[in-house]
């Protein structure tokens, strides 16, 4: 039996950040054979692939300096974001709602007319109703509805009005009209930087600051006794903790505790199947784009990204994202089927052609991927988290807190919690 002040479940960005600021009395349990969670990098066959696309635009100087000060300038790539929408075999600037003037004349008139005749409300009951109220029928049904249905793999009326928070590119009529003459991109990530060796480079900086003897890889938590503040690990060891810091997905943590089946069933999210693909030559279509949004339901993927354009390299290196509902089973048969469909659609869309040879690829299943923010469920979760605090249990991070945020948001909250507990 071992005693520790802070028992941390999960060695993703939140768990590692917490350990960086909580003092030296901690123990991290990570079920995988390496740290990083979804923020891991694979280098294979000359390609750099993340578990999914991670691009950095820190808003706090502290975290920006924490990473950049420990990396050589030549190892960081700075980019002004170049993103497009593949819409009816054309590349339209993102976001769709501020670039409707790039559509064919008839579609442009439809969008503009609906934008000016839409019926707004003071309050909206769900995400889909908000979209119709703010942007009108044409903009919603040409892009916002089909794209987000592919992304979230859920009925959009089940999502909270502010399901995407600051990450949703809102625009009023004035901004949309102005953008027709003077293009401006006003989003939280207009510019970003990216390590040449992948997002895992930043994880390594957090990891290198820690005592490796206090990080147990290939080790999960089998059970937790809240009353006696003990946890039994998968290797049979018993840990007595003062504070329990959870960073694994909240639904999986609640399964571990037991007794929360109703809430777990209520919690909504999607899964994402990611393909990382490496080809022998550049894309014939996408020479500079960093990623594309794909609203067409005939395509199985909702977004495709180009590592080679981000890293300013020649050979096509991509990530593909395909959304599934929380109840979908993603087994080998499904993965193989989606892989064949992906290659077929990439050729149909002109992103590759028959001369483009696939060199290497891999697949990743993110489960969960995007948390679905629902007001009623969120209130129950917030109440539960307050109850947890009374027992020195803290559940943090994008998945631990069950929220929609950036990696930096997760790091900030992990740092604040660590300092408060000190």
C-alpha angles and dihedrals in degrees: 000000000000129000123216134169097219121029108190121198111206133019099225124122093289096048093046092046092050090051090051091061107029099079125249100301103092143105124203122204115199122179094203125075092246138034127250107073108211090348095079131124130216119201110195139148090359094306130115112216131174124205083254134342112299119178125175131225105154116200094194121069091213096065093034090056092040090067106026094048089061097048131072114250091236090059094062125076118204119205140181102222116258111186129160140184118233099220122169093335092311132105110235123186116255131272097051096207094061094043103050088122087074091065125092112284096256094049091044091054091048092052094044094047093049091046091058097040099043120124112238127198133201090233132021126205098213146004097266094049089050091053093053092045095051103035109022132235102294099050090045097048097040095051123342097059101041094041096049092044088056091045100046097029090215141098103276091218086069092062127089118254089248096040092137098033114192091351093075112092100232118187133176126217092264093054091047093051094045091051090060089069105024113030115220131168113210108179137124092255108040088139130026142172130221134191114245089229094050137259090300087076089074092047089053090057091055091044095048090058092061137081105256090208088066094056116080112198123195086026126120134176113258098186143350128214104204095187096054094030095234133136128198112216127214089253090058097253119135120223123199108204137187096200126023113207114193121195101158118100109296094232091057091046091052090051087055092053095044128213098073102092095126094052092044091054090049094051109097129204142138134241124226128209110208124198119194109200131188121195134186098240141023125282112269089218110032112053100152109009117117095202141347131220114220116199097170110112089210088071115075094213127068098196137020125190135197117220091179092059091047092049092039092239129140111227112081111257116175147176120209123198123202122181126223132177120253092256096050117110113225106197132156093276091054092045092051091048092049091047093056091044091050094054091047092050094045089057092044090051092049095242089121132011137203091278092056108099122205109229102178141344143177137189132223129188115211109203108200103016109160121018113222109229111220119171097219094048092042092057090054091049093049090051090049092050090053089052090049091055090061086063094043092256117139123183113195144163132057093302101024091055090037096230144124110253146123128268089253090054088054092049093049093052092045091051093047092050092048092051092046092052091050 
